[in-house]
Amino acid sequence: TKEQIKDIAQRKMKDLNSDTIEQAMKVIEGTARSMGITVEE
């Protein structure tokens, strides 16, 4: 879910090349999608 993505993004923020939490969430969503994981609303 988006809530889980936000939690992961907050934990990984310092490792990601993102300035905002929204950008970090998009990176995490893209990674999940490439692994075959679907993100539900």
C-alpha positions, 0 to 999 in steps of 0.5 A: 500500500502507499502507507507501506511505501511511505514507511520504506521511503522514510527509512531509506531516505538517506540512501536514496538520491531524493530531496523529498519523501514523494520522490523517494516514494516514486523510487521505491514504487519503481523498484517494487514494480521492477521486482513484480510487486504491485502497489495498491492504493 
